[in-house]
């Protein structure tokens, strides 16, 4: 599955602007069937997990 956003900044922006939602909720909204797959792809694209990214910002 491809990321729904063409750029890293667009994807990071979605995570940043949806802080009231869990990572699992965001993954589901983006069409991922498995949370672990979403986390793995996010880390491959950004270098950090979604939770690590949130903690940095």
mmCIF file of the N, C-alpha and C atoms, coordinates in Angstrom:
data_MODEL
# 
_entry.id   MODEL 
# 
loop_
_atom_site.group_PDB 
_atom_site.id 
_atom_site.type_symbol 
_atom_site.label_atom_id 
_atom_site.label_alt_id 
_atom_site.label_comp_id 
_atom_site.label_asym_id 
_atom_site.label_entity_id 
_atom_site.label_seq_id 
_atom_site.pdbx_PDB_ins_code 
_atom_site.Cartn_x 
_atom_site.Cartn_y 
_atom_site.Cartn_z 
_atom_site.occupancy 
_atom_site.B_iso_or_equiv 
_atom_site.pdbx_formal_charge 
_atom_site.auth_seq_id 
_atom_site.auth_comp_id 
_atom_site.auth_asym_id 
_atom_site.auth_atom_id 
_atom_site.pdbx_PDB_model_num 
ATOM 1   N N  . UNK A 1 1  ? 0.843  -1.190 0.000  1.00 0.00 ? 1  UNK A N  1 
ATOM 2   C CA . UNK A 1 1  ? 0.000  0.000  0.000  1.00 0.00 ? 1  UNK A CA 1 
ATOM 3   C C  . UNK A 1 1  ? 0.879  1.241  0.000  1.00 0.00 ? 1  UNK A C  1 
ATOM 4   N N  . UNK A 1 2  ? 0.550  2.186  -0.818 1.00 0.00 ? 2  UNK A N  1 
ATOM 5   C CA . UNK A 1 2  ? 1.276  3.449  -0.874 1.00 0.00 ? 2  UNK A CA 1 
ATOM 6   C C  . UNK A 1 2  ? 0.733  4.415  0.169  1.00 0.00 ? 2  UNK A C  1 
ATOM 7   N N  . UNK A 1 3  ? 1.572  5.312  0.613  1.00 0.00 ? 3  UNK A N  1 
ATOM 8   C CA . UNK A 1 3  ? 1.131  6.342  1.540  1.00 0.00 ? 3  UNK A CA 1 
ATOM 9   C C  . UNK A 1 3  ? 0.125  7.223  0.827  1.00 0.00 ? 3  UNK A C  1 
ATOM 10  N N  . UNK A 1 4  ? -0.888 7.678  1.529  1.00 0.00 ? 4  UNK A N  1 
ATOM 11  C CA . UNK A 1 4  ? -1.911 8.498  0.890  1.00 0.00 ? 4  UNK A CA 1 
ATOM 12  C C  . UNK A 1 4  ? -1.446 9.910  0.575  1.00 0.00 ? 4  UNK A C  1 
ATOM 13  N N  . UNK A 1 5  ? -0.268 10.252 1.033  1.00 0.00 ? 5  UNK A N  1 
ATOM 14  C CA . UNK A 1 5  ? 0.267  11.579 0.775  1.00 0.00 ? 5  UNK A CA 1 
ATOM 15  C C  . UNK A 1 5  ? 1.538  11.434 -0.044 1.00 0.00 ? 5  UNK A C  1 
ATOM 16  N N  . UNK A 1 6  ? 1.719  12.321 -0.997 1.00 0.00 ? 6  UNK A N  1 
ATOM 17  C CA . UNK A 1 6  ? 2.877  12.237 -1.869 1.00 0.00 ? 6  UNK A CA 1 
ATOM 18  C C  . UNK A 1 6  ? 4.174  12.655 -1.216 1.00 0.00 ? 6  UNK A C  1 
ATOM 19  N N  . UNK A 1 7  ? 4.093  13.470 -0.187 1.00 0.00 ? 7  UNK A N  1 
ATOM 20  C CA . UNK A 1 7  ? 5.314  13.969 0.425  1.00 0.00 ? 7  UNK A CA 1 
ATOM 21  C C  . UNK A 1 7  ? 5.338  13.666 1.908  1.00 0.00 ? 7  UNK A C  1 
ATOM 22  N N  . UNK A 1 8  ? 6.528  13.615 2.448  1.00 0.00 ? 8  UNK A N  1 
ATOM 23  C CA . UNK A 1 8  ? 6.676  13.387 3.887  1.00 0.00 ? 8  UNK A CA 1 
ATOM 24  C C  . UNK A 1 8  ? 6.038  14.508 4.681  1.00 0.00 ? 8  UNK A C  1 
ATOM 25  N N  . UNK A 1 9  ? 6.202  15.735 4.223  1.00 0.00 ? 9  UNK A N  1 
ATOM 26  C CA . UNK A 1 9  ? 5.671  16.877 4.970  1.00 0.00 ? 9  UNK A CA 1 
ATOM 27  C C  . UNK A 1 9  ? 4.153  16.829 5.048  1.00 0.00 ? 9  UNK A C  1 
ATOM 28  N N  . UNK A 1 10 ? 3.481  16.384 3.989  1.00 0.00 ? 10 UNK A N  1 
ATOM 29  C CA . UNK A 1 10 ? 2.026  16.267 4.010  1.00 0.00 ? 10 UNK A CA 1 
ATOM 30  C C  . UNK A 1 10 ? 1.569  15.221 5.012  1.00 0.00 ? 10 UNK A C  1 
ATOM 31  N N  . UNK A 1 11 ? 2.289  14.117 5.065  1.00 0.00 ? 11 UNK A N  1 
ATOM 32  C CA . UNK A 1 11 ? 1.943  13.044 5.982  1.00 0.00 ? 11 UNK A CA 1 
ATOM 33  C C  . UNK A 1 11 ? 2.196  13.465 7.422  1.00 0.00 ? 11 UNK A C  1 
ATOM 34  N N  . UNK A 1 12 ? 3.326  14.093 7.663  1.00 0.00 ? 12 UNK A N  1 
ATOM 35  C CA . UNK A 1 12 ? 3.648  14.580 9.010  1.00 0.00 ? 12 UNK A CA 1 
ATOM 36  C C  . UNK A 1 12 ? 2.632  15.613 9.457  1.00 0.00 ? 12 UNK A C  1 
ATOM 37  N N  . UNK A 1 13 ? 2.200  16.437 8.542  1.00 0.00 ? 13 UNK A N  1 
ATOM 38  C CA . UNK A 1 13 ? 1.214  17.463 8.860  1.00 0.00 ? 13 UNK A CA 1 
ATOM 39  C C  . UNK A 1 13 ? -0.088 16.825 9.322  1.00 0.00 ? 13 UNK A C  1 
ATOM 40  N N  . UNK A 1 14 ? -0.494 15.744 8.675  1.00 0.00 ? 14 UNK A N  1 
ATOM 41  C CA . UNK A 1 14 ? -1.728 15.061 9.060  1.00 0.00 ? 14 UNK A CA 1 
ATOM 42  C C  . UNK A 1 14 ? -1.619 14.528 10.491 1.00 0.00 ? 14 UNK A C  1 
ATOM 43  N N  . UNK A 1 15 ? -0.492 13.934 10.827 1.00 0.00 ? 15 UNK A N  1 
ATOM 44  C CA . UNK A 1 15 ? -0.277 13.412 12.185 1.00 0.00 ? 15 UNK A CA 1 
ATOM 45  C C  . UNK A 1 15 ? -0.287 14.560 13.194 1.00 0.00 ? 15 UNK A C  1 
ATOM 46  N N  . UNK A 1 16 ? 0.386  15.645 12.856 1.00 0.00 ? 16 UNK A N  1 
ATOM 47  C CA . UNK A 1 16 ? 0.493  16.790 13.758 1.00 0.00 ? 16 UNK A CA 1 
ATOM 48  C C  . UNK A 1 16 ? -0.856 17.450 14.009 1.00 0.00 ? 16 UNK A C  1 
ATOM 49  N N  . UNK A 1 17 ? -1.678 17.569 12.989 1.00 0.00 ? 17 UNK A N  1 
ATOM 50  C CA . UNK A 1 17 ? -2.955 18.264 13.130 1.00 0.00 ? 17 UNK A CA 1 
ATOM 51  C C  . UNK A 1 17 ? -4.072 17.396 13.694 1.00 0.00 ? 17 UNK A C  1 
ATOM 52  N N  . UNK A 1 18 ? -3.807 16.135 13.922 1.00 0.00 ? 18 UNK A N  1 
ATOM 53  C CA . UNK A 1 18 ? -4.813 15.232 14.479 1.00 0.00 ? 18 UNK A CA 1 
ATOM 54  C C  . UNK A 1 18 ? -4.357 14.666 15.818 1.00 0.00 ? 18 UNK A C  1 
ATOM 55  N N  . UNK A 1 19 ? -3.875 15.545 16.690 1.00 0.00 ? 19 UNK A N  1 
ATOM 56  C CA . UNK A 1 19 ? -3.344 15.106 17.983 1.00 0.00 ? 19 UNK A CA 1 
ATOM 57  C C  . UNK A 1 19 ? -4.423 14.562 18.909 1.00 0.00 ? 19 UNK A C  1 
ATOM 58  N N  . UNK A 1 20 ? -5.678 14.892 18.643 1.00 0.00 ? 20 UNK A N  1 
ATOM 59  C CA . UNK A 1 20 ? -6.760 14.390 19.482 1.00 0.00 ? 20 UNK A CA 1 
ATOM 60  C C  . UNK A 1 20 ? -7.130 12.950 19.147 1.00 0.00 ? 20 UNK A C  1 
ATOM 61  N N  . UNK A 1 21 ? -6.576 12.423 18.063 1.00 0.00 ? 21 UNK A N  1 
ATOM 62  C CA . UNK A 1 21 ? -6.862 11.052 17.634 1.00 0.00 ? 21 UNK A CA 1 
ATOM 63  C C  . UNK A 1 21 ? -5.673 10.152 17.942 1.00 0.00 ? 21 UNK A C  1 
ATOM 64  N N  . UNK A 1 22 ? -5.975 8.896  18.197 1.00 0.00 ? 22 UNK A N  1 
ATOM 65  C CA . UNK A 1 22 ? -4.902 7.931  18.413 1.00 0.00 ? 22 UNK A CA 1 
ATOM 66  C C  . UNK A 1 22 ? -4.245 7.590  17.070 1.00 0.00 ? 22 UNK A C  1 
ATOM 67  N N  . UNK A 1 23 ? -3.057 7.043  17.150 1.00 0.00 ? 23 UNK A N  1 
ATOM 68  C CA . UNK A 1 23 ? -2.359 6.616  15.939 1.00 0.00 ? 23 UNK A CA 1 
ATOM 69  C C  . UNK A 1 23 ? -3.184 5.539  15.234 1.00 0.00 ? 23 UNK A C  1 
ATOM 70  N N  . UNK A 1 24 ? -3.814 4.669  15.997 1.00 0.00 ? 24 UNK A N  1 
ATOM 71  C CA . UNK A 1 24 ? -4.661 3.620  15.407 1.00 0.00 ? 24 UNK A CA 1 
ATOM 72  C C  . UNK A 1 24 ? -5.838 4.234  14.649 1.00 0.00 ? 24 UNK A C  1 
ATOM 73  N N  . UNK A 1 25 ? -6.463 5.255  15.202 1.00 0.00 ? 25 UNK A N  1 
ATOM 74  C CA . UNK A 1 25 ? -7.572 5.919  14.522 1.00 0.00 ? 25 UNK A CA 1 
ATOM 75  C C  . UNK A 1 25 ? -7.110 6.554  13.217 1.00 0.00 ? 25 UNK A C  1 
ATOM 76  N N  . UNK A 1 26 ? -5.969 7.207  13.248 1.00 0.00 ? 26 UNK A N  1 
ATOM 77  C CA . UNK A 1 26 ? -5.427 7.846  12.049 1.00 0.00 ? 26 UNK A CA 1 
ATOM 78  C C  . UNK A 1 26 ? -5.126 6.796  10.985 1.00 0.00 ? 26 UNK A C  1 
ATOM 79  N N  . UNK A 1 27 ? -4.502 5.705  11.391 1.00 0.00 ? 27 UNK A N  1 
ATOM 80  C CA . UNK A 1 27 ? -4.180 4.636  10.445 1.00 0.00 ? 27 UNK A CA 1 
ATOM 81  C C  . UNK A 1 27 ? -5.451 4.115  9.785  1.00 0.00 ? 27 UNK A C  1 
ATOM 82  N N  . UNK A 1 28 ? -6.487 3.906  10.574 1.00 0.00 ? 28 UNK A N  1 
ATOM 83  C CA . UNK A 1 28 ? -7.750 3.403  10.040 1.00 0.00 ? 28 UNK A CA 1 
ATOM 84  C C  . UNK A 1 28 ? -8.357 4.405  9.055  1.00 0.00 ? 28 UNK A C  1 
ATOM 85  N N  . UNK A 1 29 ? -8.347 5.682  9.412  1.00 0.00 ? 29 UNK A N  1 
ATOM 86  C CA . UNK A 1 29 ? -8.891 6.726  8.532  1.00 0.00 ? 29 UNK A CA 1 
ATOM 87  C C  . UNK A 1 29 ? -8.150 6.801  7.207  1.00 0.00 ? 29 UNK A C  1 
ATOM 88  N N  . UNK A 1 30 ? -6.868 6.491  7.236  1.00 0.00 ? 30 UNK A N  1 
ATOM 89  C CA . UNK A 1 30 ? -6.053 6.541  6.027  1.00 0.00 ? 30 UNK A CA 1 
ATOM 90  C C  . UNK A 1 30 ? -6.165 5.262  5.210  1.00 0.00 ? 30 UNK A C  1 
ATOM 91  N N  . UNK A 1 31 ? -6.924 4.301  5.711  1.00 0.00 ? 31 UNK A N  1 
ATOM 92  C CA . UNK A 1 31 ? -7.173 3.096  4.943  1.00 0.00 ? 31 UNK A CA 1 
ATOM 93  C C  . UNK A 1 31 ? -6.263 1.921  5.238  1.00 0.00 ? 31 UNK A C  1 
ATOM 94  N N  . UNK A 1 32 ? -5.497 2.004  6.302  1.00 0.00 ? 32 UNK A N  1 
ATOM 95  C CA . UNK A 1 32 ? -4.623 0.885  6.655  1.00 0.00 ? 32 UNK A CA 1 
ATOM 96  C C  . UNK A 1 32 ? -5.411 -0.155 7.421  1.00 0.00 ? 32 UNK A C  1 
ATOM 97  N N  . UNK A 1 33 ? -5.265 -1.400 7.034  1.00 0.00 ? 33 UNK A N  1 
ATOM 98  C CA . UNK A 1 33 ? -5.965 -2.490 7.697  1.00 0.00 ? 33 UNK A CA 1 
ATOM 99  C C  . UNK A 1 33 ? -5.245 -2.907 8.982  1.00 0.00 ? 33 UNK A C  1 
ATOM 100 N N  . UNK A 1 34 ? -3.942 -2.793 8.980  1.00 0.00 ? 34 UNK A N  1 
ATOM 101 C CA . UNK A 1 34 ? -3.131 -3.216 10.120 1.00 0.00 ? 34 UNK A CA 1 
ATOM 102 C C  . UNK A 1 34 ? -2.297 -2.047 10.642 1.00 0.00 ? 34 UNK A C  1 
ATOM 103 N N  . UNK A 1 35 ? -2.413 -1.778 11.922 1.00 0.00 ? 35 UNK A N  1 
ATOM 104 C CA . UNK A 1 35 ? -1.685 -0.670 12.553 1.00 0.00 ? 35 UNK A CA 1 
ATOM 105 C C  . UNK A 1 35 ? -0.186 -0.834 12.375 1.00 0.00 ? 35 UNK A C  1 
ATOM 106 N N  . UNK A 1 36 ? 0.314  -2.043 12.551 1.00 0.00 ? 36 UNK A N  1 
ATOM 107 C CA . UNK A 1 36 ? 1.753  -2.269 12.465 1.00 0.00 ? 36 UNK A CA 1 
ATOM 108 C C  . UNK A 1 36 ? 2.295  -1.919 11.084 1.00 0.00 ? 36 UNK A C  1 
ATOM 109 N N  . UNK A 1 37 ? 1.519  -2.153 10.050 1.00 0.00 ? 37 UNK A N  1 
ATOM 110 C CA . UNK A 1 37 ? 1.943  -1.804 8.690  1.00 0.00 ? 37 UNK A CA 1 
ATOM 111 C C  . UNK A 1 37 ? 2.055  -0.284 8.547  1.00 0.00 ? 37 UNK A C  1 
ATOM 112 N N  . UNK A 1 38 ? 1.084  0.435  9.091  1.00 0.00 ? 38 UNK A N  1 
ATOM 113 C CA . UNK A 1 38 ? 1.117  1.890  9.065  1.00 0.00 ? 38 UNK A CA 1 
ATOM 114 C C  . UNK A 1 38 ? 2.365  2.415  9.783  1.00 0.00 ? 38 UNK A C  1 
ATOM 115 N N  . UNK A 1 39 ? 2.636  1.884  10.961 1.00 0.00 ? 39 UNK A N  1 
ATOM 116 C CA . UNK A 1 39 ? 3.793  2.332  11.739 1.00 0.00 ? 39 UNK A CA 1 
ATOM 117 C C  . UNK A 1 39 ? 5.089  2.041  10.983 1.00 0.00 ? 39 UNK A C  1 
ATOM 118 N N  . UNK A 1 40 ? 5.193  0.859  10.399 1.00 0.00 ? 40 UNK A N  1 
ATOM 119 C CA . UNK A 1 40 ? 6.393  0.481  9.652  1.00 0.00 ? 40 UNK A CA 1 
ATOM 120 C C  . UNK A 1 40 ? 6.616  1.415  8.461  1.00 0.00 ? 40 UNK A C  1 
ATOM 121 N N  . UNK A 1 41 ? 5.556  1.681  7.695  1.00 0.00 ? 41 UNK A N  1 
ATOM 122 C CA . UNK A 1 41 ? 5.683  2.573  6.536  1.00 0.00 ? 41 UNK A CA 1 
ATOM 123 C C  . UNK A 1 41 ? 6.024  3.999  6.966  1.00 0.00 ? 41 UNK A C  1 
ATOM 124 N N  . UNK A 1 42 ? 5.397  4.465  8.026  1.00 0.00 ? 42 UNK A N  1 
ATOM 125 C CA . UNK A 1 42 ? 5.680  5.810  8.520  1.00 0.00 ? 42 UNK A CA 1 
ATOM 126 C C  . UNK A 1 42 ? 7.154  5.935  8.889  1.00 0.00 ? 42 UNK A C  1 
ATOM 127 N N  . UNK A 1 43 ? 7.663  4.928  9.603  1.00 0.00 ? 43 UNK A N  1 
ATOM 128 C CA . UNK A 1 43 ? 9.071  4.967  10.013 1.00 0.00 ? 43 UNK A CA 1 
ATOM 129 C C  . UNK A 1 43 ? 10.012 4.890  8.814  1.00 0.00 ? 43 UNK A C  1 
ATOM 130 N N  . UNK A 1 44 ? 9.655  4.088  7.818  1.00 0.00 ? 44 UNK A N  1 
ATOM 131 C CA . UNK A 1 44 ? 10.481 4.010  6.610  1.00 0.00 ? 44 UNK A CA 1 
ATOM 132 C C  . UNK A 1 44 ? 10.537 5.354  5.904  1.00 0.00 ? 44 UNK A C  1 
ATOM 133 N N  . UNK A 1 45 ? 9.423  6.061  5.864  1.00 0.00 ? 45 UNK A N  1 
ATOM 134 C CA . UNK A 1 45 ? 9.344  7.338  5.149  1.00 0.00 ? 45 UNK A CA 1 
ATOM 135 C C  . UNK A 1 45 ? 9.925  8.502  5.932  1.00 0.00 ? 45 UNK A C  1 
ATOM 136 N N  . UNK A 1 46 ? 9.820  8.452  7.273  1.00 0.00 ? 46 UNK A N  1 
ATOM 137 C CA . UNK A 1 46 ? 10.207 9.622  8.069  1.00 0.00 ? 46 UNK A CA 1 
ATOM 138 C C  . UNK A 1 46 ? 11.414 9.400  8.967  1.00 0.00 ? 46 UNK A C  1 
ATOM 139 N N  . UNK A 1 47 ? 11.732 8.141  9.266  1.00 0.00 ? 47 UNK A N  1 
ATOM 140 C CA . UNK A 1 47 ? 12.860 7.843  10.138 1.00 0.00 ? 47 UNK A CA 1 
ATOM 141 C C  . UNK A 1 47 ? 12.480 7.671  11.598 1.00 0.00 ? 47 UNK A C  1 
ATOM 142 N N  . UNK A 1 48 ? 11.234 7.946  11.937 1.00 0.00 ? 48 UNK A N  1 
ATOM 143 C CA . UNK A 1 48 ? 10.751 7.781  13.312 1.00 0.00 ? 48 UNK A CA 1 
ATOM 144 C C  . UNK A 1 48 ? 9.340  7.192  13.279 1.00 0.00 ? 48 UNK A C  1 
ATOM 145 N N  . UNK A 1 49 ? 8.901  6.632  14.401 1.00 0.00 ? 49 UNK A N  1 
ATOM 146 C CA . UNK A 1 49 ? 7.536  6.124  14.475 1.00 0.00 ? 49 UNK A CA 1 
ATOM 147 C C  . UNK A 1 49 ? 6.576  7.299  14.645 1.00 0.00 ? 49 UNK A C  1 
ATOM 148 N N  . UNK A 1 50 ? 5.286  7.091  14.399 1.00 0.00 ? 50 UNK A N  1 
ATOM 149 C CA . UNK A 1 50 ? 4.326  8.179  14.595 1.00 0.00 ? 50 UNK A CA 1 
ATOM 150 C C  . UNK A 1 50 ? 4.344  8.749  16.023 1.00 0.00 ? 50 UNK A C  1 
ATOM 151 N N  . UNK A 1 51 ? 4.444  7.877  17.024 1.00 0.00 ? 51 UNK A N  1 
ATOM 152 C CA . UNK A 1 51 ? 4.500  8.368  18.409 1.00 0.00 ? 51 UNK A CA 1 
ATOM 153 C C  . UNK A 1 51 ? 5.775  9.155  18.677 1.00 0.00 ? 51 UNK A C  1 
ATOM 154 N N  . UNK A 1 52 ? 6.900  8.695  18.169 1.00 0.00 ? 52 UNK A N  1 
ATOM 155 C CA . UNK A 1 52 ? 8.144  9.439  18.328 1.00 0.00 ? 52 UNK A CA 1 
ATOM 156 C C  . UNK A 1 52 ? 8.028  10.796 17.665 1.00 0.00 ? 52 UNK A C  1 
ATOM 157 N N  . UNK A 1 53 ? 7.402  10.829 16.490 1.00 0.00 ? 53 UNK A N  1 
ATOM 158 C CA . UNK A 1 53 ? 7.218  12.095 15.789 1.00 0.00 ? 53 UNK A CA 1 
ATOM 159 C C  . UNK A 1 53 ? 6.374  13.060 16.609 1.00 0.00 ? 53 UNK A C  1 
ATOM 160 N N  . UNK A 1 54 ? 5.298  12.569 17.174 1.00 0.00 ? 54 UNK A N  1 
ATOM 161 C CA . UNK A 1 54 ? 4.440  13.426 18.014 1.00 0.00 ? 54 UNK A CA 1 
ATOM 162 C C  . UNK A 1 54 ? 5.207  13.963 19.213 1.00 0.00 ? 54 UNK A C  1 
ATOM 163 N N  . UNK A 1 55 ? 6.016  13.122 19.838 1.00 0.00 ? 55 UNK A N  1 
ATOM 164 C CA . UNK A 1 55 ? 6.775  13.559 21.010 1.00 0.00 ? 55 UNK A CA 1 
ATOM 165 C C  . UNK A 1 55 ? 7.838  14.598 20.670 1.00 0.00 ? 55 UNK A C  1 
ATOM 166 N N  . UNK A 1 56 ? 8.312  14.580 19.452 1.00 0.00 ? 56 UNK A N  1 
ATOM 167 C CA . UNK A 1 56 ? 9.315  15.563 19.026 1.00 0.00 ? 56 UNK A CA 1 
ATOM 168 C C  . UNK A 1 56 ? 8.691  16.926 18.725 1.00 0.00 ? 56 UNK A C  1 
ATOM 169 N N  . UNK A 1 57 ? 7.398  16.948 18.467 1.00 0.00 ? 57 UNK A N  1 
ATOM 170 C CA . UNK A 1 57 ? 6.738  18.189 18.074 1.00 0.00 ? 57 UNK A CA 1 
ATOM 171 C C  . UNK A 1 57 ? 5.855  18.726 19.138 1.00 0.00 ? 57 UNK A C  1 
# 
